[in-house]
Amino acid sequence: MTVLARLSDPYETIRAEAQAVAAELQPIAVTADARSDVDPEVLAHLRRSGLMRYTVPAAYGGAFPQVDPFAVCLVREQLMAVSSHADSLFALQGIGSFALAIAGNDEQRQAWLPGVATGDVLAALALTEPAAGSDLKGITTTARFDGASIVIDGHKSFISNAGAAGFYTVLARETLPDGTSGLSAFLVPANSVGLTTTSAPELIAPHVLGDVVFDGVSVPETARLGAPGHGIGPVLATLAVFRVSVAAAAVGLAQRALEEAARHAGTREQFGRPLVRLGPVAGLLADSWADVAATRLLTYEAAQLARDDPRQHLEHSSLAKLAATEACCRVVDRCVQVMGRWGLISDSRIERCFRQARAMRIYEGASEVISLGIARQLATEVG
Ligand SMILES: Cc1cc2nc3c(=O)[nH]c(=O)nc-3n(C[C@H](O)[C@H](O)[C@H](O)COP(=O)(O)OP(=O)(O)OC[C@H]3O[C@@H](n4cnc5c(N)ncnc54)[C@H](O)[C@@H]3O)c2cc1C
């Protein structure tokens, strides 16, 4: 099916590179996407491919001087079209390490980021807690200076790559010298004494996910990312670069579902003609193609704005995420309908798309939550 958005280099080359890697992953995608732990074959494949270098700055083995959200989007679009497991292993490298890349000291960056770029070290971002989801002000994990080091206590839940990551970027509440408290960010190696992980409940679309418990975990002051009480800064910067990439993953998944449904509708005949020539089915397919094409263009535009000035354009990334993830669920639902009973067969491509689409409307900012910022931005722009 025609890809509407034309790209200039290096982006066309990146898209082709990611597409080739995704095609090679195709034979192992069903098994990999059913796993809640890291599939060693997929990881080895991603390592060999060199794609993970797009998640890290060039000074530490990455591809571009600064992480380029557009490049990340192009890779995610292609990987997600084939395997959600591969997509999330790729994306987490950037999501988990970006705070370190922009707010860590050079020694920490040298220690961790080259391994992230090759895929030898997996990264994770630990924000969510049992009582703190959309509202990070509810974080109760604590960090306190004991005179020699920072001691962290608390419980993070639903953390991607928990148990597999080499380090966690952790947001914790710290009491500051003036007696107030604020959220501070820290880099915590996974092998720290007192850090344990447990698996999370199995999701409708499996994901490498778990809880991380910090029981008196001690890290040096140099593990801090950003100023004391201002750890939310590097976290927001992470979202500014990576939120739009969720939109790209949604576009890739929707495109794949649409291709499956269009193929089916072109060959299956009912009432003496292929389904595609029955008006309502044609409408479902046409509306879906319009959704995919429109959200791809919106996503690419938001990714290029984010590349030029990520913080300035967070609301554009949010808009792309909102539009693309909501459209993806609509498209996949229509595609299941077009496929009839074949759309319901467990672990068929279309059924996997149906399950995999859903979480994207919840993580990295639930649709309703990001709508608040988008509406505020709209009101500002119209004056
Ligand atoms: C597959 C997956 C991977 C994840 N990986 C990570 C990870 O790596 N690291 C991490 O820290 N977390 C991770 N999470 C957790 C994720 O960030 C949270 O699920 C998300 O922030 C939403 O929080 P919640 O689930 O507690 O929902 P809640 O905050 O309880 O919200 C529930 C619903 O209420 C509505 N709502 C909430 N607040 C508002 C508001 N202000 N206005 C309007 N409506 C609102 C929304 O509809 C929302 O979906 C992951 C989650 C999933 C599903």
The ligand as an SDF file (V2000), in Angstrom:
LIG
                    3D

 53 58  0  0  0  0  0  0  0  0999 V2000
    2.3140   -1.6640   28.8110 C   0  0  0  0  0  0  0  0  0  0  0  0
    2.6240   -0.6430   29.8620 C   0  0  0  0  0  0  0  0  0  0  0  0
    3.9500   -0.2700   30.0850 C   0  0  0  0  0  0  0  0  0  0  0  0
    4.2580    0.6730   31.0550 C   0  0  0  0  0  0  0  0  0  0  0  0
    5.5720    1.0010   31.2690 N   0  0  0  0  0  0  0  0  0  0  0  0
    5.8840    1.9020   32.2330 C   0  0  0  0  0  0  0  0  0  0  0  0
    7.2550    2.2490   32.4980 C   0  0  0  0  0  0  0  0  0  0  0  0
    8.1800    1.7560   31.8360 O   0  0  0  0  0  0  0  0  0  0  0  0
    7.5300    3.1330   33.4920 N   0  0  0  0  0  0  0  0  0  0  0  0
    6.5480    3.7020   34.2360 C   0  0  0  0  0  0  0  0  0  0  0  0
    6.8780    4.4910   35.1080 O   0  0  0  0  0  0  0  0  0  0  0  0
    5.2430    3.3920   34.0280 N   0  0  0  0  0  0  0  0  0  0  0  0
    4.8880    2.5170   33.0440 C   0  0  0  0  0  0  0  0  0  0  0  0
    3.5670    2.1840   32.8110 N   0  0  0  0  0  0  0  0  0  0  0  0
    2.5260    2.7880   33.6290 C   0  0  0  0  0  0  0  0  0  0  0  0
    1.8320    3.9320   32.8880 C   0  0  0  0  0  0  0  0  0  0  0  0
    2.6880    5.0120   32.8030 O   0  0  0  0  0  0  0  0  0  0  0  0
    0.5180    4.2450   33.6370 C   0  0  0  0  0  0  0  0  0  0  0  0
   -0.3650    3.1660   33.4060 O   0  0  0  0  0  0  0  0  0  0  0  0
   -0.0790    5.5640   33.1480 C   0  0  0  0  0  0  0  0  0  0  0  0
    0.6880    6.6450   33.5810 O   0  0  0  0  0  0  0  0  0  0  0  0
   -1.5120    5.7480   33.6710 C   0  0  0  0  0  0  0  0  0  0  0  0
   -1.5420    5.5910   35.0400 O   0  0  0  0  0  0  0  0  0  0  0  0
   -2.5910    4.5630   35.7060 P   0  0  0  0  0  0  0  0  0  0  0  0
   -2.5800    3.3050   34.9180 O   0  0  0  0  0  0  0  0  0  0  0  0
   -2.2940    4.5020   37.1560 O   0  0  0  0  0  0  0  0  0  0  0  0
   -4.0090    5.2200   35.4650 O   0  0  0  0  0  0  0  0  0  0  0  0
   -4.6950    6.3740   36.3690 P   0  0  0  0  0  0  0  0  0  0  0  0
   -3.7470    7.4800   36.5990 O   0  0  0  0  0  0  0  0  0  0  0  0
   -5.3580    5.7320   37.5390 O   0  0  0  0  0  0  0  0  0  0  0  0
   -5.8080    6.8930   35.3740 O   0  0  0  0  0  0  0  0  0  0  0  0
   -6.8700    6.0340   34.9230 C   0  0  0  0  0  0  0  0  0  0  0  0
   -7.6670    6.7760   33.8920 C   0  0  0  0  0  0  0  0  0  0  0  0
   -8.2660    7.9410   34.4880 O   0  0  0  0  0  0  0  0  0  0  0  0
   -8.3020    9.0080   33.5650 C   0  0  0  0  0  0  0  0  0  0  0  0
   -7.5990   10.1560   34.1410 N   0  0  0  0  0  0  0  0  0  0  0  0
   -6.5630   10.1590   35.0410 C   0  0  0  0  0  0  0  0  0  0  0  0
   -6.1950   11.4010   35.3400 N   0  0  0  0  0  0  0  0  0  0  0  0
   -7.0030   12.2330   34.6230 C   0  0  0  0  0  0  0  0  0  0  0  0
   -7.1110   13.6530   34.4920 C   0  0  0  0  0  0  0  0  0  0  0  0
   -6.3070   14.4950   35.1680 N   0  0  0  0  0  0  0  0  0  0  0  0
   -8.0570   14.1230   33.6470 N   0  0  0  0  0  0  0  0  0  0  0  0
   -8.8630   13.3050   32.9450 C   0  0  0  0  0  0  0  0  0  0  0  0
   -8.8160   11.9610   33.0310 N   0  0  0  0  0  0  0  0  0  0  0  0
   -7.8830   11.4300   33.8530 C   0  0  0  0  0  0  0  0  0  0  0  0
   -7.6680    8.4860   32.2670 C   0  0  0  0  0  0  0  0  0  0  0  0
   -8.7090    8.0050   31.4380 O   0  0  0  0  0  0  0  0  0  0  0  0
   -6.8370    7.3160   32.7310 C   0  0  0  0  0  0  0  0  0  0  0  0
   -6.6590    6.3320   31.7250 O   0  0  0  0  0  0  0  0  0  0  0  0
    3.2320    1.2540   31.8300 C   0  0  0  0  0  0  0  0  0  0  0  0
    1.8930    0.8840   31.5870 C   0  0  0  0  0  0  0  0  0  0  0  0
    1.5880   -0.0430   30.6300 C   0  0  0  0  0  0  0  0  0  0  0  0
    0.1440   -0.4270   30.3970 C   0  0  0  0  0  0  0  0  0  0  0  0
  1  2  1  0
  2  3  1  0
  2 52  2  0
  3  4  2  0
  4  5  1  0
  4 50  1  0
  5  6  2  0
  6  7  1  0
  6 13  1  0
  7  8  2  0
  7  9  1  0
  9 10  1  0
 10 11  2  0
 10 12  1  0
 12 13  2  0
 13 14  1  0
 14 15  1  0
 14 50  1  0
 15 16  1  0
 16 17  1  0
 16 18  1  0
 18 19  1  0
 18 20  1  0
 20 21  1  0
 20 22  1  0
 22 23  1  0
 23 24  1  0
 24 25  2  0
 24 26  1  0
 24 27  1  0
 27 28  1  0
 28 29  2  0
 28 30  1  0
 28 31  1  0
 31 32  1  0
 32 33  1  0
 33 34  1  0
 33 48  1  0
 34 35  1  0
 35 36  1  0
 35 46  1  0
 36 37  1  0
 36 45  1  0
 37 38  2  0
 38 39  1  0
 39 40  1  0
 39 45  2  0
 40 41  1  0
 40 42  2  0
 42 43  1  0
 43 44  2  0
 44 45  1  0
 46 47  1  0
 46 48  1  0
 48 49  1  0
 50 51  2  0
 51 52  1  0
 52 53  1  0
M  END
$$$$
